[in-house]
């Protein structure tokens, strides 16, 4: 429901216009009509022309996976950006996960405020630790499940896409290794860290510090991969996300490729589209249509002056 290019969606409203909007009709198990209207005072989300009370009700109605050249920054960004991506994708398939994230943020905010106070109520700190541990256990389990699915397919996708035998791996880095009695172990770790937390006036351990580690042949991708390898790795990650969403929802997500083809050579362009067309609907933005696509089963549109026009001769 947000633009991936700008922070303030209100800037999408054209000069001298009252609002901007997009209306999408699609079919999965039945036909749906969803709409986003952006106006100076905020945003309205609608399903079948009826406004939704909560934006969370919009999540999962139409799942898409976007790849744009800007995504490569994730590799070199701070861990919070990789957590954001992980949270965004899991939230698409689990409203309970979103609820757990919101609860954790509330508990973490209260805990950090308590740690900054002059007289710390240790009984209240005990309660917060217990509450946090419960939601953290659920979040960690969902993140591990996410990584297991991604890891099961990403290396094969990379090898098929790139034509190399490099092993691509995505690892989940968190603060607890135990799988059994996870909640109890998390609570134990928080209590062991309590004195340090009090000393620094902040929560020093928790899922808010988790990270995703991308590796090629056991080497950290950030330091050892070329720009071309990073591009192939991110594309492979995005294609793996399609498989994750399909597995968890039993529905086909849509792949959005934003000005990606120009970054790939001819053979990889062709391989990417062959892989996608087997199972998924794909929407591509490009300044120039590759020759091999001109005879493909597709519909072409031109975007000009903020408007979309169907091209004559498109299939």
C-alpha positions in Angstrom: 0.0 0.0 0.0 3.1 2.3 -0.2 5.3 3.5 -3.0 8.8 1.9 -2.9 10.3 5.0 -4.5 9.2 7.8 -2.1 8.6 8.1 1.6 5.7 10.6 1.5 2.9 9.1 -0.7 1.2 12.5 -0.9 3.9 13.4 -3.4 2.2 11.0 -5.8 -0.7 13.4 -6.2 -0.3 15.4 -9.4 -0.3 19.2 -9.3 -3.9 20.7 -9.3 -5.4 17.3 -8.4 -7.3 16.5 -5.2 -6.1 12.9 -4.9 -4.2 10.0 -6.4 -5.5 6.4 -6.6 -5.3 3.0 -8.1 -8.1 0.5 -8.5 -7.2 -3.2 -9.0 -9.5 -6.0 -9.9 -8.2 -9.6 -9.7 -9.3 -13.2 -9.3 -8.0 -15.8 -7.0 -10.7 -18.0 -5.4 -13.2 -15.3 -6.4 -13.2 -11.8 -7.9 -11.9 -9.0 -5.8 -11.8 -5.2 -6.2 -9.3 -3.3 -4.1 -8.5 0.4 -4.2 -6.0 2.8 -2.6 -6.8 6.5 -2.6 -4.2 9.0 -1.4 -5.4 12.4 -0.4 -3.7 15.3 1.5 -5.0 14.2 4.8 -4.0 10.5 4.5 -4.9 7.4 2.7 -8.1 5.4 2.2 -8.0 1.6 1.6 -11.1 0.0 0.1 -12.4 -3.5 -0.7 -15.4 -3.7 -3.0 -15.8 0.1 -2.6 -16.1 -0.1 1.2 -13.4 1.6 3.3 -11.4 -0.6 5.7 -11.2 0.4 9.4 -7.6 -0.9 9.7 -4.8 -1.0 7.2 -3.9 -4.4 8.5 -7.1 -5.8 6.9 -5.6 -5.0 3.5 -2.5 -7.2 4.1 -2.5 -10.5 2.2 -5.4 -9.6 -0.1 -3.1 -9.4 -3.1 0.5 -10.5 -2.5 3.2 -9.2 -4.7 7.0 -9.4 -4.7 8.9 -6.5 -6.0 12.4 -6.4 -7.4 14.1 -3.1 -8.3 17.8 -2.1 -8.6 17.5 -0.3 -5.2 17.0 -3.7 -3.5 20.8 -4.4 -3.7 21.3 -1.8 -0.9 19.9 -4.4 1.5 23.1 -6.3 1.5 25.1 -3.4 2.7 22.5 -1.7 4.9 22.2 -2.0 8.6 20.5 -5.2 10.1 17.3 -3.3 10.7 16.7 -3.1 7.0 17.1 -6.9 6.5 14.7 -7.4 9.5 12.3 -5.0 7.8 12.3 -7.1 4.7 11.9 -10.4 6.7 9.0 -8.9 8.7 7.3 -7.5 5.6 7.3 -10.9 3.8 6.2 -13.0 6.8 3.4 -10.5 7.6 2.0 -11.1 4.1 1.1 -14.7 5.1 0.5 -14.3 8.9 -1.6 -11.7 10.6 -0.7 -13.4 13.9 3.0 -12.6 13.2 2.1 -8.9 12.7 0.2 -8.9 16.0 3.2 -10.5 17.8 5.5 -7.8 16.2 3.3 -5.0 17.4 3.1 -6.5 20.9 6.8 -6.9 21.1 7.4 -3.3 20.1 5.0 -2.2 22.8 6.8 -4.4 25.5 10.2 -3.3 24.3 9.2 0.4 24.5 7.9 0.0 28.0 10.9 -2.0 29.1 13.4 0.5 27.8 11.5 3.3 29.5 11.6 1.4 32.7 15.3 0.8 32.4 15.8 4.6 32.0 13.8 5.4 35.2 15.6 6.3 38.5 13.7 3.7 40.6 13.2 0.5 38.6 10.3 -1.6 39.6 11.8 -5.1 39.4 8.4 -6.8 39.7 7.1 -4.9 36.6 10.4 -5.8 34.8 9.7 -9.5 35.6 6.2 -9.2 34.0 7.6 -7.4 30.9 10.3 -10.1 30.5 7.7 -12.9 30.6 5.4 -11.1 28.1 8.3 -10.3 25.8 9.6 -13.9 25.9 6.2 -15.3 24.8 5.9 -13.1 21.7 9.6 -13.5 20.9 9.3 -17.2 20.9 6.5 -17.0 18.3 8.4 -14.5 16.2 11.6 -16.6 16.2 9.7 -19.8 15.2 8.1 -17.9 12.3 11.4 -16.4 11.2 13.0 -19.9 11.3 10.2 -21.3 9.2 10.6 -18.5 6.7 14.4 -19.1 6.4 13.9 -22.9 6.1 11.6 -22.4 3.0 13.9 -19.8 1.4 17.0 -21.8 2.1 15.4 -24.9 0.5 15.1 -23.3 -2.9 17.4 -20.3 -3.2 20.6 -22.0 -4.2 18.9 -24.0 -6.9 17.3 -20.8 -8.2 20.6 -19.0 -8.2 22.4 -21.8 -10.1 19.7 -22.0 -12.7 19.5 -18.2 -13.2 23.3 -17.6 -13.2 24.5 -20.8 -14.8 27.1 -21.3 -12.1 27.5 -23.9 -9.4 27.9 -21.4 -6.5 26.0 -22.3 -3.3 23.9 -19.4 -2.2 22.8 -19.4 1.5 20.6 -17.3 3.7 21.2 -17.7 7.4 19.1 -16.4 10.3 21.1 -14.8 13.1 19.3 -14.5 16.5 20.2 -14.5 20.2 19.0 -18.0 21.1 19.9 -21.4 19.6 17.5 -23.7 21.5 14.5 -25.0 19.7 12.9 -26.9 22.6 11.6 -24.9 25.5 12.3 -21.8 23.5 10.2 -19.4 25.6 11.9 -20.5 28.9 15.4 -20.1 27.3 14.5 -16.6 26.1 13.3 -15.6 29.5 16.5 -17.0 31.1 18.6 -14.9 28.7 16.7 -11.7 29.4 17.2 -12.3 33.2 20.9 -13.0 32.7 21.2 -9.7 30.7 19.2 -7.7 33.2 22.2 -6.2 35.1 23.8 -5.0 31.8 20.5 -3.7 30.6 20.1 -1.7 33.8 23.6 -0.4 33.5 23.2 0.8 29.8 19.5 1.8 30.2 18.4 -0.3 27.2 17.5 -3.8 26.2 20.7 -5.4 24.9 19.4 -8.7 23.7 16.2 -9.7 21.8 14.7 -10.2 18.4 15.0 -6.5 17.6 18.7 -7.2 16.9 18.2 -10.2 14.6 19.8 -10.3 11.2 19.9 -12.2 7.9 23.3 -13.3 6.6 23.7 -13.9 2.9 26.6 -16.2 1.9 28.2 -17.6 -1.3 30.1 -20.8 -0.9 30.3 -20.1 2.9 31.7 -16.5 2.4 29.8 -13.4 3.4 28.3 -12.0 0.2 28.8 -8.4 1.4 32.6 -8.7 1.2 33.2 -11.3 -1.5 30.5 -11.0 -4.2 30.8 -8.9 -7.3 28.0 -6.4 -8.2 26.7 -8.9 -10.8 26.6 -11.7 -8.3 24.8 -9.6 -5.8 22.2 -8.8 -8.4 21.7 -12.5 -9.2 21.5 -13.3 -5.4 18.8 -10.7 -4.8 16.8 -11.9 -7.8 17.1 -15.4 -6.5 15.9 -14.2 -3.1 12.9 -12.6 -4.7 12.0 -15.7 -6.6 12.4 -17.7 -3.5 9.9 -15.4 -1.8 7.4 -16.2 -4.5 7.7 -19.9 -3.5 7.4 -19.0 0.2 4.2 -17.0 -0.3 2.7 -19.7 -2.6 3.5 -22.4 -0.1 2.1 -20.6 2.9 -1.1 -19.1 1.3 -1.8 -21.7 -1.5 -2.2 -18.7 -3.8 -0.1 -17.3 -6.6 1.7 -14.0 -5.8 2.6 -11.6 -8.5 6.1 -10.6 -9.4 6.9 -6.9 -10.1 10.2 -6.3 -12.0 11.0 -2.6 -12.0 13.5 -1.7 -14.6 15.5 -4.9 -14.1 16.0 -6.3 -17.6 18.4 -3.5 -18.6 20.8 -4.7 -15.8 20.9 -8.3 -17.2 22.5 -9.7 -20.3 20.4 -11.4 -22.9 20.8 -15.0 -21.7 19.9 -14.0 -18.1 16.9 -11.9 -19.3 15.6 -14.9 -21.1 16.3 -17.4 -18.3 14.6 -15.1 -15.7 11.4 -14.8 -17.8 11.3 -18.5 -18.5 11.5 -19.3 -14.8 8.8 -16.8 -13.9 6.4 -17.6 -16.6 6.2 -21.3 -15.5 4.3 -20.5 -12.4 3.7 -16.8 -11.8 2.2 -13.7 -13.3 4.8 -11.0 -13.9 4.5 -7.2 -14.5 7.7 -5.7 -16.0 8.6 -2.0 -16.4 11.3 -1.3 -19.0 12.4 1.4 -21.3 13.0 -1.1 -24.1 11.3 -4.4 -24.8 13.8 -7.2 -25.5 13.5 -8.9 -28.9 12.6 -12.3 -27.4 9.6 -10.8 -25.5 8.1 -9.2 -28.6 6.5 -12.5 -29.6 5.7 -13.7 -26.1 2.2 -14.1 -24.6 1.9 -10.7 -22.9 0.0 -7.4 -22.9 1.9 -4.2 -23.5 1.2 -0.8 -22.0 2.9 2.6 -22.3 3.1 5.0 -19.3 3.2 8.7 -20.3 2.4 11.8 -18.3 1.2 9.7 -15.4 -1.3 7.8 -17.5 -1.3 4.2 -18.8 -2.2 3.4 -22.4 -2.6 0.0 -24.0 -0.3 -0.4 -27.0 -1.8 -1.6 -30.3 -0.4 -4.9 -31.4 0.1 -6.1 -27.9 -0.8 -9.7 -27.1 
